[in-house]
Amino acid sequence: MGDEEKTVNESERHAAKMAKKKAARDKIMATKTGEKGLVIVHTGKGKGKSTAAFGMIFRHIAHGRKCAVVQFIKGGMETGERNLIEERFADICSFYTMGEGFTWETQDKERDIEMARAAWEKAKELIRDETNTMVLLDEINIALRYDYIDTAEVIEFLDAEKPAMTHVVLTGRNASEELIEAADLVTEMELVKHPFRSGIKAQIGVEW
C-alpha cells in the first residue's frame, strides 16, 4: 500500500468515526429541548470564578439582554469589568458595588454584616425584576461563609421568588453543600499553580 493510499484510508476511517460521533451527539442533543433560568455557582480555590461569571454577563450584553451585577466584597476595588460596564453598557447592565473590601481589610464585622445585608436586599430587588435575564452575585459565597447572610434564606428565595427564566450566578470560595445541592450548574475552579506563590502580585488585566 502506497503512502497516498494509506493517507486516503486513514482519512476515510477518521471521517466515518466522526460521522458516527456526530450521529450519536445529534441524537443526544435532540432530547435536550427544555429551557429554564439557572442557578449557577462558581467556587473553589482556583482563579477565574468572577472572570467566568463576567464572561456570561458580557454574553448577555452582546445579545442585548438586560442584566445586573452586585459585588458583595470587592466594592472597594477598581476593576476593569466595572469600569467598562459603567462607562459603556450602563443602559443594559446595572452595576452595584456594595462591599467595601475583604473582611481582613475592613476589620469591622458589624459594618461588613450591614453592607452584606444591603447587598442582598439589592440583589433580591434585581432578581425579582423579570427584565433582568441574568443577575451576578459576585463573591456572595464569602458573605455566606461568614454567616453575614443566611444560606437557607438565599436558597429559599431563589426557589420561591426567582423568575422562571432568570439566571442567577453566585461566585466565591467555599460554597456550602446546601447551595451546591440547590444549584443547577456548579463549577469548582481547582488551583494547580499560581504566580502569587512565586512572589508575583495581582496584575492589571489579569486579576482586575
C-alpha positions, -999 to 999 in steps of 0.1 A, spaced: 0 0 0 14 34 -11 16 64 12 -11 82 -7 -35 52 -5 -27 48 32 -35 85 38 -68 82 19 -78 51 40 -69 69 73 -89 100 62 -119 77 54 -117 60 87 -115 93 105 -145 107 86 -165 75 94 -156 77 130 -165 114 132 -198 108 114 -207 82 139 -198 105 168 -219 133 152 -249 110 148 -247 100 185 -243 136 196 -272 147 175 -294 120 190 -285 132 225 -290 169 216 -324 162 201 -336 152 236 -324 185 252 -353 208 244 -360 224 278 -351 260 289 -350 275 324 -333 301 344 -304 285 360 -288 289 395 -251 288 387 -223 285 413 -186 292 407 -165 282 436 -131 266 445 -97 279 454 -86 284 418 -86 317 399 -114 325 374 -146 324 394 -156 360 389 -139 361 355 -160 333 341 -192 349 356 -184 382 339 -179 364 307 -216 353 309 -226 389 318 -208 402 287 -225 375 266 -258 388 278 -248 424 270 -237 412 235 -271 397 229 -288 429 241 -302 412 272 -307 432 304 -286 420 333 -272 432 366 -242 428 389 -240 431 427 -205 429 442 -206 418 478 -169 421 487 -149 438 460 -167 471 461 -136 489 474 -115 478 444 -114 492 409 -119 466 383 -118 466 345 -152 449 342 -169 475 364 -152 504 345 -162 490 311 -198 483 321 -204 516 339 -188 536 311 -203 518 280 -231 495 290 -249 511 319 -281 513 299 -283 475 297 -264 463 328 -269 477 363 -238 475 385 -238 479 423 -206 478 443 -220 472 478 -190 457 497 -161 477 510 -133 451 507 -124 418 523 -131 413 560 -94 414 569 -92 448 553 -122 465 568 -117 449 603 -152 459 612 -175 429 614 -207 448 621 -201 471 591 -194 441 569 -226 424 580 -245 457 573 -231 460 539 -237 423 530 -273 426 541 -277 457 520 -262 439 490 -286 410 495 -316 433 496 -304 450 464 -298 415 448 -334 404 457 -348 435 441 -328 429 409 -337 392 407 -374 400 412 -372 423 382 -381 399 353 -365 422 327 -331 411 341 -322 379 324 -291 374 345 -280 386 379 -244 381 391 -239 380 428 -201 384 429 -184 370 460 -216 363 478 -202 329 489 -178 347 511 -206 366 528 -225 333 532 -194 315 546 -191 341 574 -228 340 581 -233 376 572 -262 363 552 -282 332 559 -276 305 533 -310 289 539 -327 323 532 -308 327 499 -318 292 488 -354 296 498 -356 330 480 -341 316 448 -366 287 449 -396 307 457 -391 341 440 -366 338 412 -385 343 379 -385 311 359 -362 324 331 -338 344 351 -302 331 356 -285 339 389 -248 334 393 -232 331 427 -194 333 430 -168 329 457 -148 302 475 -163 277 499 -198 274 486 -218 254 510 -230 219 503 -266 231 506 -261 258 479 -243 233 457 -272 209 460 -297 236 452 -279 249 421 -284 237 386 -248 243 374 -217 242 396 -181 247 386 -152 243 410 -121 261 400 -91 240 410 -58 257 419 -30 239 402 -4 267 400 -5 304 409 22 331 404 13 346 438 33 317 454 64 329 435 61 364 447 41 379 418 14 404 428 -21 407 414 -17 424 380 -40 447 359 -58 429 332 -53 395 348 -68 398 384 -87 430 380 
